Every structure is written in structure tokens, then in C-alpha cells.
Amino acid sequence: MANKKTRTSTKKRTAPTRRTKKATAKPSWTKRLLAFGFKCSLVGIAAIVILGIYLDGKIQDKFNGQIWQLPGVVYGRVISLSPGSDFSLVQLRQQLDALNYQKVRTPKRPGEYSASQTRLEIIRRPFDFEDGPATARHAMLSFNGNQVTKITEVSSNQPLGLLRIEPKLLGMMESGIHEQRLFLPRERFPEFLVEALITTEDRDFYHHEGVSPTGILRALVANIRAGRTVQGGSTLTQQLAKNLFLTRDRTLWRKVQEAYMALLLDFRYSKDKILEAYLNEVYLGQNRGEPVHGFPLGARLYFGRPINELRVDQLALLVGMVKGPSYYNPFRHPERAKTRRDLVLRLMMEQNLLTSADYDAAASRPLDIQSTPSLASPQPAYFDQLKEEIRQKVGDKYAAGAGLRIFTTLDPVSQQAIERAVTTKVKTLKGRAGNQLEAAAVIADRRSGEVRAMVGGAKPGFAGFNRALNAKRPIGSLAKPAVYLAALSHPTRFQLTSDIDDNPIRLEGSQGSSWQPRNYDRQYRGSVSLLTALAKSYNVPTVNLGMQLGLGEVIDTFGKLGANTDAIPRVPSVLLGTFSMSPFDVTQMYQTLGSAGQRAPLTALRAVTTKEGHSLYRNWPKAERVVPEQAGWLTLYAMKQVVQQGTGRYLQQHHGQFALAGKTGTTDDNRDSWFVGMDDKEVTTIWLGRDDNQSTGLTGASGALRVYDDYLTRRGASNLSVAWPAQVTTVTVQHNASRYQLDCYGNQKLPMWDPSGELAKRCDKPDPVGWLKGLFN
């Protein structure tokens, strides 16, 4: 019994051992594979979720803030017209042509105008001006010579007190941003453009969730039939994801990310939001090496007009270029571009979005693009000044990349005219001056000081050393009007008819040095009037006059005109302009002279606003009287005689009817050739010279003045008219070749204007104030 119990006990202890062996048997391969797959699925799902969170974060960071770093958009001058404005019909047409307005028989759309001899009808484009948005306006303007006489609203026949013409887009300005884009909200795009884009690129756009399986299948079938890739399956949403977030690498991983981001975009944002982003993001070519993005800027690049003014055939061309801006570039491959455009038009007809008649009309048109792909001619010299003013006047309020709108004072008509004048005349004058001849020009409004144009070198479109701002050169005889202005500020001592000694002189310096100035022609006339001395630019009388006044007073007058007196040494030679100034600084000085003593600081910047229209800076032109009105008027009158009878008389043969004023300037050995000219609207400074400071062989009259003459021929001139001061009275001129007449003050002899004896002067009545006006007729 004991033994039996023992065996029984043994069996009970061994049973668990057999069960343990059975439980530790290896699972089958199927179970192991399923387990592995489950784990991989978990990892994959986790990876997808993590990737989705990461990609969704990227999308929200961009879409919930500012999608792009937008460059500053720079605009030119706003033309403001009212009854009584000094603006001719010809000048207005020049401005409208620069803005690419279309001349038609009867205006029907914004951006069109018609003109007769005395009237101009226009539909002004809608535009967001510096003080707020303005809608399109249909107006009729009447002119009488160089003046606007009446402005009428066509629809109501009611008079208008003001009509503003929108400024020209000059370009983009932002350092560190290598994309050009002109943002436009979705609702301001032409519906035809949107429909054409969806029809051509993604006809299921409003029905898929970011990725279109039917589109992928349709593209696959088309590619198999063609034996090559002829159609893509990407939706607009996928294209947007690729353009905004991904590279252009043709890899499976990039396509996966693209599809995933498209799904996320479609989930998070409305179709219109996605479409708005695409319309402003799409790549459409390059402008001077910089990528151009978005249909609004593409319209400007290829057609020079706002997108809402393009015809259906032009819009179809832009849509067609989406597939390949380089391949379908209309400038390089016009036939390809036209074929692609017509395909888009045909698709629109098949979708009943165009009638067959409309299709035939549109497809029969030429491409009708600009002569060259350009947003605007570059103005590097002007932009240098603009950037400096933004730094000084806007400072920290200027947010880079925020798409600020910058309103300037540049006149595109003046800029184009001076660029062409400089290019043409420098090329001609190089035969005499050498191939190293350089140039600079600055043009400013005579009254407001607003800078209308600037050229920094003989090749105006090339950036580099800006001679208009940074080339400090001796100004020569451009200094003389300040000397005469200082004298005429003392009416009891000096009048335009006062005698000045014109005999050889020698001035001794304190260190034993001496200076003996000479007239340019090496001739001496004994004595000449102030008027003759300035008009003929005689050196010796100018030095004698300046020494009578004292160097301190003359230099102080330079300062009043706007010159930096710290840079002017107190030596007699400054009376003949041996000190240096830049063309920009010279223009400031002559703006004051040209406005008869009203100094207005030169400025290129008018206003800066945010893209939403909030003002950051606005300049209100202001002028300050810095010299007596009579003295300023008489000096300006004398500078008119420079053109009529003196060193600037070359202008008379082409522009004599405009009563222009000006002054030539030439430095030692003809190293610098200067001319400053004035008509009623502008003060223009021209400089010619060489960077190596060698002789050009050009005087102010034979060099810079010829550039100004060419500029006026292109731009057109306005009659220079300045109100006569009340204190100035009239003296009649009588022809008398045989004798001098006596003046109004005790029978003192007056010098004749013409040393040959052609003219003599006679006063009709006493002039106790001492101011003379109209010395001769």
C-alpha cells in the first residue's frame, strides 16, 4: 500500500511537467506574421499621425499667418487734376500712354480713353490710393492750351473738382526676398480666368477632397495612350502644396507628402482660400532674373496691364502657361504659346463657357504681348534715394516682407525721356570726349521739390556707382547765380543794370600765393552790367562782385539755397565754383533759384502704407522763403537771359517760345560739363564727365546742355512763368545803335546789353525802389 501511494504521488508530480512543455511550444508562422504586421501597422499609423501633425503644423503656420514674404510694391507719381491745373492734353496723353491706357474711339472699360483737339474722355481705373480706395471713374476733361478748364462726370454730367490718375507700378523693393508677387484677393480675379484654370488644370476641383482619384486615372490612361507623360494627375491643391512647401524632386516620397498635404489643406480651408493662394502663387516666368509668381504680376509682365483689363484670349494665354512657363514662353516660343492658348479657349468652348463665335474671335487674335517681358524699366539711381528716405523717415515702422505700398514722386514720362536723352547724347559725345564719358541727371518739380527722375550713369538701367547722389564734382559757373543773388538782395547797392569792373585782376593770399582769374574767352570789356556778366558767364566781373560783397555773405547765400556750407572753403575761387557738389545737391540749390527763393527740400518719397491701407508715413510738400522775393525774381530773370542771349542760347532754336531759364557750368580743362535748365514744371541738372577726372573737351554748352535739349524734345516743355513782385517796375527798351541813354537816377550811364552797340536803354519814369523789370523787350 505504501508503494502504491508512492507511485500515485509520483504521477501527480509529473503531470504538471508535461503541461508546461506543451504551453511553451512555438507559435505558427502565420500567427507570428500577423503579430508582426499588427505591430508594423501600429508603427505606420503612429508615423502617419506624427507626419500629419507635423505637416498640418507647417500648413497652419503659413496659412493662418502671412503666406508669403511680400516685397514692397513701389508706385510712381499720382497725377491730380482739377479745373485750372497747368496740364495740357498732350501731357496727359503722355501719362496715360505710360500707364498703358488704350486709346479707343469710345471708352467702355477702365483703362481706355479717347481724345480730340481740346477734350479727353477717360475711364479711370479703380485703385487703392494712399488715402483709400477709389472706384473706376468715367470723366470728360476739357483743355485750353496748357490748362485744364473743366472736368465732368460722364454718367451724371456733373462737374468734378478733382480727378486723380492712378500711378504707374515701378517695381518691387525688398532685400532678401527673391520672389516678385503682387497679391490680389480672390474676389478681384476675373471669373473667366478662374473657370479657365479649373477647366484646364483640375475640373473636379470643387468635388474632390484635395486628391482626385478620377484625375489620376484619367492622366494614367492618357499617358499610356501617348506612350509618354502628356498629362499630370495632380490637383490644384496638390500643386499648391508642392509650390509652397516641397521641392520639385520627382520622387515617390515627395508625391506622398504632396498628396497628404493636399488632403490636410482641403480639410482645413475653404476652396476659395485654396484657390486664392494658388492664383497668387503660381509660377509664370522671370523678370530680370527674379521669379514672377501669381497671375496679377504675370499680367503686368506679359501685357503691361492689370489682370482685370485683359481679354479672354490674353487670360487664356496666362492659364496655358501654367503647364510650363519656359516651354510656352510667348517671347521665345510664340507658336507653342499660341497653340496652347487656343487649346485653353477650345476647352472653354466645349464646357459652354465660350460661344463658338467668341472662340473664333479670340483664337484669331495675335498674342498681343509687350515688346519685351518687363514689369517696369529699372531706376536704380532713383531707388537708391528712395531707400535712404525710407530709412530716414519711416525707420522701424517699415516692416520688411509685409507687402507695404510705397508711393513715390517719380514721373515715368520724365524718367523715360531723360534716360533716352542721356543714352543717345552720350553715345554721340563719346566721339569727342572718349569712351569713358559718364553722365548723371536729376529732375525735380520746380515748386514742390519732388524728384521726378534720376539717372546715375551713362547706362541708366544698370546699378552701380550712383553719380547723381555720390559723385562730388566741382560745379564751375553753376556757383555764379548765388553771387548775383547775394548782390541783388541789396537793392540800394546793386541792380541788374549796375556796372561791374571787367579788367585783369590778381588776388594775393596770406601765404604768398596769388590767383589771377580770367574770362573764358580771355577778353576784358572794361565794365559790364550784372545782367550781362551773369548771362555771358564772365568770370572776372563775378569775382569783383563777390569780393565787394564779402565771401562770408556769398557762402551764407549758398547755405540759404540748400548747399552744405561746411564743404565750401572760404577762398575767393569758390566764387567760380571750385568746390564740389553732387548733381542732387545742385538740383536742390537750383530748385530754390528756380522758384524765386522758395526752398522746398528735395524728396522722392510721398507716402508709405500697409497693404491694408493704413498710413505709415505721408509727406506734405512745403516750401520756405529763404531770400527776398525781388532778389530771387531778378536772379531768375537773369537766368532766362542766359538762355535768350547768353551761354545757353543754343536752346532758343528748338525751345525759344518757352522762356526757359538755365545756367551752364564748365570746370578747369573741361573736366566737368554742367547744365541746369528750368521750364515751368521742372528743374533739370545734367552732368557729364569722366570718373578718372580727365578732360572731356566739353563745355557746359557743348555737352550737358545738348542732353537737356534732347530731353526737352522728348518730354516737351512748359512756358516758364513766375509772378512779378509788386516792388518791381517797368523800364522800356529803345533801339539806339549810336549812343547810350541815361537811366532814371541822376543821368548815370548804363552799359548796353550788346557790346557791339545794338541796344541802348532808356527809362520812361523814375524808379525809386531800384528794382528793374523787363530791361528790354
LOZASE-632470 format. One record per residue (C-alpha): residue in one letter; y, x negated, z negated. Coordinates in steps of 0.02 Angstrom, whole numbers, padded with zeros to 5 digits, always signed. Layout:
AYXZ/...
REM end
This chain:
M+00000+00000+00000/A+00113-00140-00041/N+00077-00217+00126/K+00112-00055+00221/K+00276-00034+00133/T+00321-00208+00180/R+00289-00178+00365/T+00385-00018+00359/S+00529-00108+00281/T+00520-00240+00416/K+00529-00113+00556/K+00680-00033+00482/R+00770-00201+00478/T+00730-00247+00658/A+00787-00082+00737/P+00973-00118+00724/T+00946-00285+00808/R+00881-00202+00966/R+01028-00079+00970/T+01154-00222+00958/K+01081-00309+01108/K+01091-00150+01210/A+01277-00121+01163/T+01333-00296+01217/A+01262-00279+01393/K+01393-00324+01531/P+01483-00177+01619/S+01454-00148+01802/W+01564-00223+01939/T+01633-00051+01979/K+01696-00024+01805/R+01770-00197+01798/L+01860-00171+01963/L+01929-00005+01907/A+01990-00081+01747/F+02074-00223+01841/G+02152-00102+01963/F+02218+00003+01822/K+02297-00148+01741/C+02373-00203+01906/S+02440-00030+01932/L+02523-00034+01763/V+02598-00203+01803/G+02652-00143+01975/I+02729+00015+01906/A+02818-00088+01775/A+02879-00208+01909/I+02939-00066+02019/V+03028+00013+01871/I+03108-00152+01822/L+03157-00186+02003/G+03226-00011+02016/I+03328-00033+01858/Y+03394-00199+01923/L+03435-00133+02096/D+03509+00027+02026/G+03620-00076+01913/K+03683-00176+02062/I+03717-00017+02158/Q+03810+00066+02015/D+03913-00089+01978/K+03978-00087+02155/F+03990+00099+02192/N+04062+00152+02025/G+04198+00021+02037/Q+04281-00052+02191/I+04151-00078+02326/W+04245-00217+02415/Q+04369-00354+02378/L+04504-00284+02491/P+04633-00403+02564/G+04817-00364+02552/V+04875-00266+02706/V+05040-00331+02775/Y+05160-00220+02871/G+05318-00261+02964/R+05489-00180+02960/V+05512+00008+02937/I+05641+00075+03060/S+05754+00205+02979/L+05860+00307+03099/S+05997+00432+03062/P+06144+00503+03161/G+06269+00362+03178/S+06140+00221+03169/D+06178+00069+03277/F+06019+00080+03378/S+06007+00101+03566/L+05874+00197+03661/V+05817+00033+03741/Q+05796-00048+03570/L+05697+00100+03504/R+05582+00094+03656/Q+05552-00091+03621/Q+05499-00048+03444/L+05385+00094+03500/D+05303-00016+03631/A+05270-00149+03497/L+05186-00011+03394/N+05077+00037+03543/Y+05153+00209+03563/Q+05101+00288+03728/K+05238+00338+03850/V+05192+00507+03923/R+05276+00648+04016/T+05265+00769+03869/P+05213+00709+03694/K+05071+00812+03622/R+04990+00697+03494/P+05051+00574+03362/G+05083+00404+03440/E+05162+00472+03600/Y+05341+00478+03665/S+05441+00518+03820/A+05615+00455+03866/S+05759+00495+03983/Q+05925+00406+04002/T+06001+00474+03842/R+05860+00557+03745/L+05691+00511+03673/E+05558+00633+03614/I+05427+00566+03494/I+05284+00624+03385/R+05294+00501+03241/R+05126+00453+03168/P+05081+00504+02991/F+05099+00355+02875/D+05097+00311+02690/F+05269+00232+02669/E+05318+00127+02519/D+05388+00282+02432/G+05247+00401+02477/P+05150+00481+02621/A+05236+00565+02768/T+05154+00681+02894/A+05171+00670+03082/R+05343+00724+03142/H+05395+00789+03313/A+05577+00742+03343/M+05707+00728+03481/L+05837+00588+03471/S+05998+00583+03570/F+06094+00423+03607/N+06267+00373+03662/G+06265+00191+03713/N+06209+00088+03564/Q+06215+00230+03439/V+06103+00373+03384/T+06206+00532+03394/K+06082+00669+03346/I+05904+00691+03280/T+05820+00862+03293/E+05654+00931+03232/V+05575+00998+03392/S+05475+01141+03315/S+05620+01216+03217/N+05767+01147+03318/Q+05845+01098+03151/P+05943+00936+03132/L+05864+00791+03037/G+05964+00672+02931/L+05832+00535+02934/L+05684+00486+03040/R+05578+00337+02990/I+05463+00249+03113/E+05307+00175+03033/P+05292-00015+03027/K+05176-00124+03129/L+05017-00190+03049/L+05042-00378+03043/G+04875-00429+02971/M+04785-00465+02808/M+04836-00585+02671/E+04720-00643+02534/S+04649-00812+02489/G+04462-00820+02455/I+04421-00659+02548/H+04335-00692+02714/E+04319-00514+02775/Q+04453-00407+02854/R+04447-00222+02818/L+04568-00076+02824/F+04500+00056+02706/L+04508+00241+02754/P+04438+00389+02656/R+04300+00495+02735/E+04411+00645+02772/R+04530+00543+02880/F+04398+00490+03007/P+04387+00585+03172/E+04240+00706+03166/F+04187+00656+03340/L+04162+00477+03277/V+04054+00537+03132/E+03950+00652+03242/A+03926+00516+03373/L+03873+00390+03240/I+03744+00508+03163/T+03679+00564+03333/T+03657+00385+03392/E+03602+00296+03234/D+03524+00424+03115/R+03511+00604+03173/D+03413+00653+03016/F+03547+00582+02901/Y+03583+00746+02812/H+03398+00789+02794/H+03311+00633+02725/E+03319+00550+02554/G+03380+00381+02614/V+03224+00333+02713/S+03164+00433+02863/P+02976+00430+02899/T+03004+00525+03061/G+03135+00399+03113/I+03015+00255+03079/L+02878+00342+03178/R+02996+00381+03321/A+03052+00199+03329/L+02872+00138+03322/V+02822+00246+03471/A+02974+00191+03571/N+02940+00008+03536/I+02755+00023+03583/R+02801+00107+03746/A+02930-00026+03788/G+02820-00171+03735/R+02964-00241+03633/T+03085-00192+03497/V+03206-00069+03575/Q+03240+00045+03428/G+03252+00023+03240/G+03191+00143+03110/S+03323+00105+02980/T+03433+00247+02923/L+03620+00230+02898/T+03585+00221+02712/Q+03464+00076+02738/Q+03590-00013+02849/L+03723+00009+02716/A+03606-00061+02581/K+03568-00212+02690/N+03751-00244+02732/L+03814-00227+02554/F+03676-00308+02452/L+03549-00404+02557/T+03535-00544+02682/R+03492-00522+02864/D+03325-00612+02847/R+03186-00520+02940/T+03058-00521+02800/L+02946-00388+02726/W+03021-00415+02553/R+03197-00384+02619/K+03138-00224+02704/V+03056-00165+02542/Q+03216-00194+02444/E+03317-00110+02582/A+03209+00048+02577/Y+03208+00053+02387/M+03398+00035+02376/A+03419+00169+02509/L+03317+00290+02402/L+03421+00247+02250/L+03585+00266+02345/D+03533+00435+02412/F+03480+00490+02238/R+03640+00436+02152/Y+03777+00476+02278/S+03827+00613+02398/K+03802+00598+02585/D+03991+00592+02611/K+04009+00449+02487/I+03874+00351+02576/L+03949+00391+02745/E+04124+00339+02688/A+04055+00171+02631/Y+03962+00146+02795/L+04113+00191+02903/N+04217+00060+02812/E+04080-00072+02800/V+04002-00079+02974/Y+04025-00248+03059/L+04117-00239+03225/G+04157-00417+03276/Q+04277-00555+03230/N+04464-00584+03231/R+04514-00767+03237/G+04352-00819+03154/E+04357-00687+03016/P+04230-00543+03014/V+04304-00372+03051/H+04225-00229+02954/G+04247-00042+02969/F+04295+00074+03110/P+04480+00084+03060/L+04506-00103+03087/G+04389-00104+03237/A+04503+00024+03321/R+04652-00092+03293/L+04555-00244+03353/Y+04495-00173+03519/F+04626-00040+03559/G+04778-00087+03455/R+04795+00091+03389/P+04748+00193+03234/I+04575+00266+03244/N+04634+00446+03240/E+04726+00418+03405/L+04576+00358+03504/R+04499+00462+03643/V+04316+00513+03638/D+04268+00376+03760/Q+04352+00245+03650/L+04267+00312+03494/A+04101+00312+03587/L+04125+00127+03629/L+04151+00084+03445/V+03995+00181+03396/G+03896+00097+03533/M+03946-00075+03470/V+03864-00042+03301/K+03695-00090+03377/G+03759-00264+03421/P+03944-00311+03416/S+03914-00478+03502/Y+03793-00412+03633/Y+03905-00265+03675/N+04070-00357+03656/P+04182-00270+03785/F+04287-00426+03815/R+04138-00537+03855/H+04015-00410+03923/P+04113-00262+03991/E+03969-00193+04095/R+03850-00192+03947/A+03983-00112+03839/K+04018+00024+03967/T+03833+00063+03988/R+03812+00077+03801/R+03968+00185+03785/D+03906+00304+03919/L+03737+00317+03831/V+03826+00375+03672/L+03925+00501+03772/R+03766+00566+03855/L+03681+00587+03686/M+03831+00687+03628/M+03819+00797+03781/E+03632+00825+03751/Q+03673+00880+03573/N+03801+01003+03643/L+03942+00908+03561/L+04020+00871+03730/T+04027+00983+03883/S+03967+00912+04047/A+04147+00914+04110/D+04207+00818+03957/Y+04065+00695+03980/D+04108+00665+04162/A+04291+00638+04119/A+04254+00518+03977/A+04120+00419+04069/S+04233+00396+04220/R+04367+00307+04118/P+04381+00117+04111/L+04354+00032+03943/D+04544+00031+03917/I+04541-00104+03783/Q+04679-00227+03737/S+04703-00380+03845/T+04635-00488+03703/P+04545-00443+03540/S+04684-00456+03412/L+04747-00363+03261/A+04918-00446+03273/S+04992-00611+03327/P+04985-00732+03182/Q+05150-00775+03099/P+05101-00923+02989/A+05280-00980+02955/Y+05335-00807+02902/F+05181-00782+02793/D+05221-00945+02702/Q+05388-00873+02647/L+05308-00705+02607/K+05177-00784+02492/E+05311-00880+02399/E+05415-00724+02371/I+05262-00627+02311/R+05228-00767+02187/Q+05408-00766+02125/K+05447-00580+02125/V+05280-00495+02093/G+05186-00630+01998/D+05048-00569+01883/K+05065-00390+01945/Y+04988-00446+02110/A+04802-00408+02094/A+04703-00510+02219/G+04568-00412+02308/A+04643-00244+02259/G+04696-00197+02436/L+04882-00197+02396/R+05002-00142+02532/I+05140-00267+02571/F+05295-00208+02662/T+05398-00345+02743/T+05560-00360+02840/L+05484-00438+02996/D+05537-00362+03161/P+05391-00378+03285/V+05508-00369+03435/S+05616-00513+03371/Q+05463-00614+03319/Q+05380-00598+03488/A+05542-00638+03580/I+05580-00796+03481/E+05401-00857+03494/R+05405-00842+03683/A+05578-00919+03694/V+05526-01069+03591/T+05364-01093+03687/T+05448-01078+03857/K+05602-01185+03824/V+05516-01323+03726/K+05396-01345+03870/T+05544-01364+03988/L+05644-01478+03875/K+05499-01596+03841/G+05532-01674+04010/R+05692-01744+03935/A+05652-01756+03750/G+05470-01812+03758/N+05306-01727+03716/Q+05340-01747+03529/L+05481-01620+03534/E+05464-01493+03393/A+05556-01334+03351/A+05595-01211+03212/A+05684-01044+03207/V+05739-00919+03075/I+05813-00748+03114/A+05893-00639+02981/D+05986-00475+02976/R+06172-00516+02980/R+06216-00391+02844/S+06063-00372+02731/G+05990-00548+02740/E+05817-00477+02779/V+05716-00606+02877/R+05668-00533+03045/A+05569-00678+03119/M+05519-00858+03088/V+05442-00998+03190/G+05382-01158+03107/G+05340-01267+03256/A+05334-01287+03444/K+05167-01194+03441/P+05218-01039+03342/G+05043-00968+03314/F+04971-01124+03234/A+04978-01151+03047/G+05030-01321+02984/F+05192-01405+02932/N+05320-01266+02921/R+05481-01342+02986/A+05578-01181+02962/L+05557-01196+02773/N+05514-01376+02738/A+05597-01487+02868/K+05758-01551+02789/R+05865-01619+02931/P+06048-01674+02945/I+06146-01522+03006/G+06286-01611+03100/S+06427-01499+03159/L+06349-01345+03080/A+06443-01402+02925/K+06615-01381+03006/P+06642-01193+02986/A+06633-01216+02797/V+06776-01342+02807/Y+06885-01221+02905/L+06837-01077+02792/A+06895-01178+02642/A+07063-01210+02729/L+07088-01029+02783/S+07061-00975+02604/H+07239-01045+02576/P+07341-00936+02695/T+07508-01008+02642/R+07450-01182+02694/F+07333-01153+02840/Q+07316-01029+02983/L+07213-01038+03141/T+07370-01099+03230/S+07407-01239+03107/D+07414-01416+03179/I+07286-01546+03128/D+07305-01729+03168/D+07186-01796+03302/N+07212-01984+03306/P+07092-02127+03264/I+07066-02147+03077/R+06973-02265+02961/L+06920-02218+02784/E+06891-02359+02660/G+06757-02344+02525/S+06769-02405+02347/Q+06635-02538+02378/G+06723-02614+02527/S+06636-02505+02655/S+06729-02411+02790/W+06697-02261+02900/Q+06781-02226+03066/P+06734-02054+03134/R+06756-02020+03319/N+06757-01864+03427/Y+06601-01836+03529/D+06693-01866+03694/R+06783-02020+03622/Q+06951-01940+03665/Y+07100-01906+03550/R+07232-01773+03577/G+07366-01812+03451/S+07357-01643+03365/V+07261-01483+03391/S+07257-01312+03308/L+07124-01265+03183/L+07058-01140+03309/T+07041-01269+03446/A+06966-01400+03332/L+06827-01284+03274/A+06793-01205+03444/K+06783-01376+03528/S+06694-01454+03377/Y+06812-01602+03362/N+06762-01725+03226/V+06923-01814+03182/P+07029-01658+03150/T+06889-01588+03043/V+06885-01745+02936/N+07075-01744+02918/L+07072-01562+02867/G+06931-01589+02742/M+07019-01738+02662/Q+07178-01636+02642/L+07079-01502+02551/G+06976-01623+02448/L+06788-01650+02454/G+06763-01552+02295/E+06836-01393+02367/V+06737-01408+02529/I+06574-01438+02437/D+06614-01291+02324/T+06633-01184+02481/F+06461-01242+02539/G+06393-01179+02374/K+06477-01010+02394/L+06396-00992+02564/G+06224-01021+02488/A+06194-01208+02506/N+06120-01314+02367/T+06269-01421+02317/D+06160-01539+02215/A+06091-01605+02380/I+06265-01638+02453/P+06337-01810+02412/R+06524-01825+02380/V+06565-01937+02526/P+06681-01899+02674/S+06539-01899+02801/V+06475-01734+02730/L+06621-01653+02822/L+06524-01690+02982/G+06356-01634+02913/T+06269-01796+02867/F+06175-01706+02728/S+06010-01615+02761/M+05959-01433+02754/S+05811-01333+02814/P+05833-01203+02952/F+05801-01069+02820/D+05943-01134+02711/V+06058-01149+02861/T+06023-00967+02902/Q+06075-00917+02726/M+06239-01009+02747/Y+06274-00930+02916/Q+06223-00756+02858/T+06370-00768+02738/L+06484-00832+02875/G+06422-00700+02997/S+06460-00558+02878/A+06636-00624+02847/G+06597-00686+02673/Q+06469-00559+02608/R+06320-00662+02549/A+06152-00571+02545/P+06003-00675+02483/L+05876-00700+02622/T+05714-00608+02591/A+05552-00573+02684/L+05478-00453+02556/R+05532-00271+02549/A+05402-00187+02437/V+05227-00202+02364/T+05122-00050+02318/T+04943-00019+02265/K+04827+00060+02392/E+04853+00224+02298/G+05042+00210+02325/H+05102+00152+02153/S+05252+00036+02167/L+05237-00142+02100/Y+05398-00211+02175/R+05540-00149+02283/N+05690-00245+02347/W+05856-00161+02375/P+05964-00266+02494/K+06128-00311+02413/A+06275-00419+02465/E+06409-00505+02362/R+06582-00556+02423/V+06597-00742+02392/V+06752-00789+02494/P+06914-00697+02533/E+06890-00564+02667/Q+07032-00629+02776/A+06967-00808+02774/G+06791-00750+02814/W+06852-00641+02958/L+06959-00778+03035/T+06817-00906+03024/L+06701-00784+03110/Y+06836-00753+03240/A+06847-00940+03271/M+06658-00949+03293/K+06675-00815+03427/Q+06791-00935+03517/V+06653-01067+03507/V+06555-00955+03625/Q+06701-00895+03730/Q+06791-01060+03756/G+06704-01198+03660/T+06539-01290+03646/G+06437-01129+03656/R+06517-01063+03816/Y+06351-01078+03910/L+06307-00909+03833/Q+06452-00825+03923/Q+06365-00823+04091/H+06223-00712+04027/H+06291-00627+03872/G+06480-00635+03883/Q+06502-00447+03859/F+06434-00451+03682/A+06573-00552+03595/L+06445-00667+03515/A+06484-00798+03384/G+06398-00964+03357/K+06404-01148+03319/T+06322-01300+03396/G+06262-01448+03295/T+06212-01623+03351/T+06170-01772+03241/D+06183-01960+03271/D+06091-02024+03426/N+06049-01843+03470/R+05906-01840+03345/D+05935-01658+03298/S+05989-01515+03410/W+06052-01361+03317/F+06124-01193+03364/V+06163-01042+03258/G+06204-00883+03354/M+06259-00711+03296/D+06264-00541+03375/D+06299-00379+03284/K+06124-00367+03208/E+06055-00542+03183/V+06094-00720+03135/T+05979-00842+03226/T+05956-01025+03183/I+05869-01140+03308/W+05824-01322+03276/L+05746-01446+03397/G+05697-01623+03353/R+05554-01744+03327/D+05453-01773+03170/D+05468-01962+03196/N+05659-01943+03193/Q+05681-02024+03364/S+05815-01970+03486/T+05783-01812+03588/G+05926-01841+03709/L+05979-01662+03672/T+06143-01598+03602/G+06158-01431+03517/A+06223-01357+03679/S+06091-01432+03794/G+05943-01399+03679/A+05942-01269+03540/L+06074-01160+03623/R+05961-01141+03776/V+05823-01074+03665/Y+05943-00947+03592/D+05999-00895+03766/D+05818-00865+03816/Y+05788-00768+03655/L+05935-00651+03688/T+05875-00622+03865/R+05707-00564+03798/R+05767-00473+03643/G+05932-00401+03702/A+06099-00424+03614/S+06217-00308+03522/N+06406-00318+03529/L+06469-00414+03377/S+06599-00306+03292/V+06674-00340+03121/A+06808-00229+03042/W+06980-00309+03041/P+07052-00340+02868/A+07209-00242+02829/Q+07311-00401+02799/V+07280-00469+02973/T+07416-00427+03101/T+07427-00449+03289/V+07503-00588+03392/T+07517-00561+03581/V+07468-00697+03704/Q+07578-00731+03854/H+07527-00837+04002/N+07650-00981+04023/A+07591-01142+04101/S+07756-01236+04091/R+07811-01230+03910/Y+07764-01196+03730/Q+07825-01039+03646/L+07886-01030+03467/D+07792-00945+03326/C+07854-00818+03201/Y+07900-00945+03067/G+08061-01038+03100/N+08033-01090+03280/Q+07892-01210+03238/K+07798-01263+03395/L+07618-01203+03415/P+07487-01303+03510/M+07419-01219+03665/W+07236-01166+03667/D+07202-01260+03827/P+07263-01440+03826/S+07288-01427+04014/G+07434-01309+03983/E+07358-01148+04045/L+07407-01040+03896/A+07557-01026+03780/K+07579-00919+03627/R+07719-00800+03580/C+07738-00687+03428/D+07801-00511+03451/K+07856-00488+03270/P+07863-00584+03107/D+07702-00603+03008/P+07749-00639+02826/V+07571-00632+02764/G+07522-00778+02875/W+07364-00703+02948/L+07342-00701+03136/K+07229-00585+03233/G+07195-00585+03418/L+07280-00750+03455/F+07259-00721+03639/N+07189-00584+03750/
REM end
